[in-house]
Amino acid sequence: MQYLGIDVHSQASVWCLLGEDGEIRARGKVETTAPALGELVSELAKQDRLRVGQEVGTMAYLVNDAVAGAGVEILSFNAYQLRMIASSRKKTDRRDAYWIARALQTGMYPHPVYLPTGAIRELRALLSRRRMIQGERNRWQVRARCALRASGYKVRTGGHALRTALDELLASPQGIDGHLGDLLELCQRQEAALSLEQRQTEAALREGARALDAIGRLQTIPGVGALTATTVYAWVGDVRRFPDAKALAAYAGLVPSVRQSGDAQRLGSITKTGSKALRSTLVQAAHVLMHRCRGADAIPLQAIGARVHTSRGRRKIATVALARHLLRIAYYILRDGTLYDPKRLRVELDDAQHAA
């Protein structure tokens, strides 16, 4: 067995090849393109079986597809979790490539990062595009609001109120400074263009989700709409890679941190590891479930949040706990191919009636 570590960069990547005994067999540099990487891996694989490792970055998908396309196994790692690299006082590309290969050779590497393919990768790309567009749209709204506030105009909160105020001011621009009018028109044009892009992206998301039965089953959970179900499905990916629901909650960063020594144990705030998009979407779904859902199916879940929400200061804790419970239910729905069934929840009837 041979072990190839690649330190990936946008133009060229440095690689190091180790043998079964851990000795360096070859070093080099290769263009970070699919043909060049595929040719390198195919040539090295002729000598002996090959396993490849890389750090996760912007080029991770390209490298993964090129190596996997050559029929060679590749593992991707978070650089901060590779202790030999993260704790090194002398960090160069050659040493990074060596330590990646060394981690493969010794088996002392962290849990590999999951890189999806096919429909899941496309959904992740669309969700990321939607967040990017929404963020830019919000920035232009903030710019318009700040310009109006600096000029003495008061606008109610909310995007609809801002758009109404802009339409009214620009329809009758008497008394508006010329520079202010130009800026407001610019903000209005940008916001309108980004809104159109967001609608088109959401339409593509709906089209992609319509063909996936699992997303429809996730929407049977109270508080989980189409966007939340698509986000959960896309970021969970292959649910079989998680041994249980607790492992999935840990992957999403929705479990408390633990500090334990001897008989003393302290639980802290949630770890916040993994996908921020998945975590924030589940927290929003938990808010909707606690305060807006009125159906009978939602009562057992609301009872779970009510048990934690014993005081005003524990409102956020209850929301996060409910978000974690939603994700655990989603795990069983994805794993077993079932629908949400409130009768299967372990909630006392008195608690459910109290929540109602």
N, C-alpha and C positions, 0 to 999 in steps of 0.2 A: 504494500500500500504506500502511495505517495500522498503528500499533503502540501497543497498550494495555498499560500496566503497572498491576497491581493490588497494593496493599499490603493484605493480607487481615487482618482482625481479627474477633473473634467477633460483635460487634454491628454495626459498620459498617466498610466498606473504602474506602480512598482510591484514586482512579484518576487516571491521567494519559495523555492521548492525544497521540502525536507523528505528524507527517506524514513523508513520504518524505525530506524535507529536514532532518529532525531538529527542526523548530520545533514548539512546543507549540500544539496546536489546541484542546484543552479540558482542563479539570480538574474534579474533583468528588468526591462521596462517595455511596456507595450502601449500602443495607442488605445484610448478608451473608446473603441468603436466595436460594434457587434461582430463584423468580419474578423478583425484582428484578435479579439478575445477568443472567438470560436476557433480560429486557427491555432492559437497558442495552446488552448486546452486540448484540442484534438491531437496535437503533436505530442504533448506530454503524456496523454493517456495511452499512447501506443507502447510506452515503456513498461508501465505497470498500472494497476488500478489507481484511481485518482479521486481525492476528495478536496474540494475547494472551499475557502472561507473568505468572507469580505465583511467590512464594516458597513452598516446601513447609512446611506446618504442619498443625495439627489440622483445619483447614477445607479442606485441599487437595482431598480427594475431592469435597466438595460443590461447590466452585468449578469443578473440572475437569468434573464431570458437567453443571453448568448451562451452561457455555460450549460444551462439545462438543455438548450437546443443541440449541444454537442454530445448529449447523453451522459453528462457527468454530474454527480451530486454536488450541490453547493449549499452552504449554510451561511446565513447572514446574522451578524451580531451587533448589539448596541455597544459602541466604543467605550462608553462610560462603565459598562459592566465587564469589560475585559480588563481584569485587574492588572495584568502584566503591562498593559499599555497605559491605563489610567494612572497608575502609581509610578510610572517610569520618570526618572529625572532627566534622561536623555532621550528625546523624542525626535526621530527622523523617519522618513518614509521607508527606508530600508529596514529599520528596526521594527516599525509597525507591521510590515509585511512578514518579517520573521516571526514576531510574537503571535500573529494570527495563525500562521502555519504551525507554530509550536503548540498553541492551544488545541488545534485539531489533533496533533500527533499524540499529545498527552491525555486528551479527553477532558482537560480542565478548562472547559469553556462554559459560558452561561447558556441559559435557554435560548435557542435560536429565535430570531424574529420571523414572524409569519409574513410571507409575501404572497398575496393572493394573485390569482390569474382569472381570466375570462370575465364573466358577468360581475363578479364581486369587485374586481379591480376597476371596471367601468363605473360601477355605482359609487365607489370611493372617489373616483376622479370627479364625477358629477357633483357629489356632495361637497367636496373641497372647492369646486368652482362656485357653487352656490354660496358658500360661506365667504369666499373672497369677494364676490359681487355684492353681497349684502353688506359686508364691511365697508366697501367703497361707497355704496349708496348712503349708508349712515353717516360717513364722513362728510359728504357733500351736504347732507341735511344739517349737520352740525355747523358747517361753514356758513350756510345761509342764516341759520338761527343766530349765530354769533354776530354776523354783519347787521342783522336787524336790531339786535339788542344794543349794539354799539351806537346805532343811529337813533335810539330812543323808541323803537317800535316794540311793543309787547305782543308776543305770540303764545297762545296756549300750548301746552305740551301735546305731543303726538304728531305723527307724520301727516295725518289728514289735515289737522289745523294749520300746519306749516304750509302745505301745498295750497290750501285755500287762501291764506294770507298772501302768498306770492302771486297767485292769480289776480287777486284784487288789486294789489299794489302795482303790478306791471300792466294791468288793464287801464289804470288811470295814474300815470307816473308823475302827475303834477306835484311839485314839492319834493321829489326824490332827487338826491344828488346823482349826477351822471355816472360817477364811478360806482356808486352803490347800485344803480340800476343795471349796469353792465355785469357786476358781480352776481347779482340775483338772477339775471338771465342765464349766466353761465351755470350757476348751481341748479337752476331749473332744468336746463338742457341735459346736464350730466345725470341728474336724478331720474329724469324720464328715460334716458337711454339705458341706464343701469336697471331700472324697473322692468323694461322690456326684456333685457338679457336674463334677468332673474326669472321672469315668467317662462321664457323659452327653456331655461335649464330645468325648472320644476316640471315642465311638460315632458322633457326627456326622461326625468327621474320617474314620473308616473308611468311612462311607456315601458321603461325597463323593469319597473316593479310589477307591472300587470302580469308579466309572464311567469312570475315566481310565486308559487303557492305558499311558500313559507312566510312571505311578507303579509299575505292576506290572513294567515293564521295568527300572526303576531298582533294584528289589529283587533282581534277579539278580546285582548286585554283592555280593561277600562283605562282611559287616559292615554292610550297609545294610538296615535293617528298614523296616517300614511308616511309622513316624514320621519317620525320616531321609529316606526317599524323598519323602514328602509335603512335608517342609520344603524340600528341594532344589527340587522342582517348583514350589512356591508362590513361593519367593524368586527363582528364576531367571526365571520367567515365560516370556516369548517368547524362546527361545534364539537366534533369528535376529538379535536386536539385538547379539549379540556376534560379532565377526569370527572369533575363534578361541578355543581353550580357555584360552590364556594371558590373554586379556582377561577371561574369566569368573573366573579365579583372582584377578586384580587387583580385580575388582568385589567379591569376597568378602573382600578384605583378607588373603589367604593368601600373598602374594608379599613378598619381603624389600624393605625400603626401601633406596634407593641414594643414596650421596653420592659424586659423581664430579666431579673437576676436573683438567684436564690428563691426565697419565698415572696419577694416583692415583684409585683407586676403592675404596669401602668399602661392603660389604653389611651392613645392620643387621637389626634385628628386623622381623617382618612389619608391614605398614602398619596392619592392623586397621581398614580402612575398610569401608563397606558394612554389611550386616546382621550384627549380633552373633549373632542366633539361628541363621543359616545357618552361620556360622563355628564356633560352639561345638558344634552338632549334628554337623558333619563331624569335628571333633576327637574327640568321643565315639565316633563310628563307627570312627575310626582306632584308638582304644584297643581296642575290641572286636575289630577285625580282627587286630591284632598279638598279642593275648594270649588270645583265646577261640576264634577260628575254627580248625577242624581239617580242613576239607575240602580236596581237591586243588585246587579253583579258587582258594583263598586263598593258596596257596604262592607264586605269582609276585608277588603284591602284598606279601606279607610279606618277600620277598627285597628289595624296594625299600626297605622300612623298615630291614631289617637292614644294608643298605649304608651307611645314614646313622648308625645306632645303633652306633657303634664304641666308645663309652665310656658310662659312667653319666651323665656330664654332657650327653650329646647325646640323651638319651631324649626330651625334649620336642621337640627339633628334628626328630627322626625322626618323631614323631607328627604334627607339623604338616606335614612334607613328605608323609607318607602321606595326610593329609587333603586336601592340595592335589591329589594324584594321583587320589584318589577323585572329586573335583569335575571334574577334566579328563576322566575316563572318563565321568562323568555327562553332560558336554557332548556327547560323540560319540553317546551313546545317545539323548539327546533330539534332537539334530540329524538323525541318520541313521535313527532309528526302529529301531535294532538292539538286541540283547541283549549282555550281558557275555560276552566270549570271552577266556579267559586266553591263548590261543595268539597273540593279536594284541599282547600286551604285549612290549615290547623288554627282556626280562630274560634274562640268560645262564642256561643250564641249570645250571651249577655253583652259581650264587648261589641259585637256587630249591631245589636239593637241600640246600644248606647251611642254608637257612631251615627246611626240613622237619625 
